[in-house]
Amino acid sequence: MRDISLSALMAEPFHAVHADIRRTGHAEYWLKGGRGSGKSSFVSLEIVTGLLRDPLANAIVYRKVAATLRESAYSQIVWAIDVLGMRPWFRFGLSPMEITYMPTGQRILFRGVDDPGKSKSIKLVYGYFKFLWFEELTEFDGREDLRTIKASVFRGGGDAVAITFYTYNPPRSQQNWVNSSVIKLEPRRMVHHSDYTQVPPEWLGVEFLAEAEALRETNEPAYRHTYLGEVTGTGGRVFDNVQLRAITGEELGRLDRFSYGLDHGFAGHPAALVKMHYAKQARTLYLIDEYVKTGASFDSIAVAARKLLHVPGATITADSAEPRSNDELTQRGLQVTGAAKGPGSVEHGVRWLQDLAAIVIDSARCPEAAKEFSGYEHEPDRRGGFKAAYPDRDNHTIDAVRYGLEPVIGKRTARIPSRARLPI
C-alpha cells in the first residue's frame, strides 16, 4: 500500500467533516449539496479508510432500489479503493453485491430497500457494522424506513461507535420530509452543504462545467437546485422572506418589546405559543421562542407561558374560536385576550407577513415555526398552477404569529376571489 494524502483526495469543504469524524464528534452526517459536489466520493473514502483503521468494522450501503446500486454507490466504493491503491487486497462480488477486505474478512454490503423489514435478516460473522450509508436519501419514503433499518443494522454493536451517512440533493420543496428533517438542530447530527464550485475544476471536467453554465444562463432556478443544491421551492412557496439563523445574544439584548400569540390545539392538533419581536423600522419580525405540544393541558400551557413571558402579566393574544379555553388560562393567572379574527383576516395577515423585509427564525429555539414557515406552500391545482387560498394545515405557529401581531397588523380584511389562480 503506497502513501496516500487523504486531503488531496477530498474536496476542501470536507476536511472539517473528516476531522469531526476522526474525533467522533457526531453519530450522523447529513451531507447535502448539488450535482458534482463531492459528497459521495467523500463518504466512500471515509468508509474504506474507516475499515482499514478498525479491523472489527464493517459497512452497509442502502439505496431505495437495489438495481441502482451497482452504477452508483458500489462503483463509488470501488473508486475509493482504487485511488487508495488497495485493489489487490479486496475481493469484489456482485451476487450478492458486497466487497470484502481479504486480510481480515471485513465486508461492505449493498442493499436495496424494497422492504425495510428485510434488514432484520442481515448477519455478520465477524465484527460489527460501524458505517451505514443511505445514498440518494430523497428516494426513501420517510424517517420510519430509516429507523427500521438502523435498529436492525446496529443491533448487537455493544459500546462501539456507529456512524450513519446521509447523502442527497435537497428536494425543491421545503415540505419534503428530508428538508424538514434537518431544520431542527440535534446534538448527534452534523449537517453539511457543498456544491461543485468548491471542487477542483479538473475533477469535474470541461463537459460538466459547460453543462452547468448552460443551465445557469437558460434556467437559473433549475441551475441553483441541480448544481448548487438549493431548496428553490415548487413555485408555490408562501413566504420567500424567511431567514433561518441563530438570533445572537447581542441581538436579543436590543429587543425590548415582545408579542405573544397562541393557537389552541384541538382535535389532535398541537397547541402553539410563540414569542416574537417586530422591528418596525427594519420591517423585520423575529421569532424568538416557542412552545408546541399536541395534547397539552391548560396547566402545561400556563407553565410554558410563564417561562416565555418577558414580564409577568404580559398579554397573550389567542385563538378566540373556543373562549372557554382562554378562560381556563385566565383562571391560571395569565393575561389572555381573544383574537378579533373576522372574514378575510387570514389572507390579510399572511399577506402582511409576506410583505415584511424578513422573518428571522431561530431554528434551535423555534424548530416548529422554522419548519412551518419555510415549508408553507400553496396547494397545486389541476391546471398547472396553484390554488390562491392559503392551506389550513401545518400552520399552527403561523396562526399564533398572526394572533400575536394582530394589534400591529390591524383589523383590515383582504379577500381573494375563489377562482384566482397563481402561475407556476
Buried (B, 14 or more C-beta within 10 A) or exposed (E): EEEBEBEEBBBEBBEEBBEBBEEEEBBBBBBBBBBBBBBBBBBBBBBBBBBBEBEBBBBBBBBBEBEBBEEBBBEBBBBBBEBBEBEEBBEBEEEEBBBBBEEBBBBBBBBBBEEBEBBBEBEBEEBBBBBBBBBBBBBBEEEEBBEBBBEBBBEEBEEBEBBBBBBBBBBBBBBBBBBBBBBBBBEEBBBBBBBBBBBEEEEBEEEBBEBBEEBBEEEEEEBBBBBBBBBBBBBBBBBEBBBBEEBEEEBEEEBEEBBBBBBBBEEEBBBBBBBBBBBEEEEBBBBBBBBBBEEBEBEEBBEBBEEBBEEEEBBBBBBBEEEEBBEBBBEBEBBBBBBEBEEEBBBBBBBBBEEBEBBBBBBBBBBBBBBBBBBBBBEBBEEEBBBBEBEEEBBBBBBBBBBBBBEEBEEEBBEBEEEEEEEE
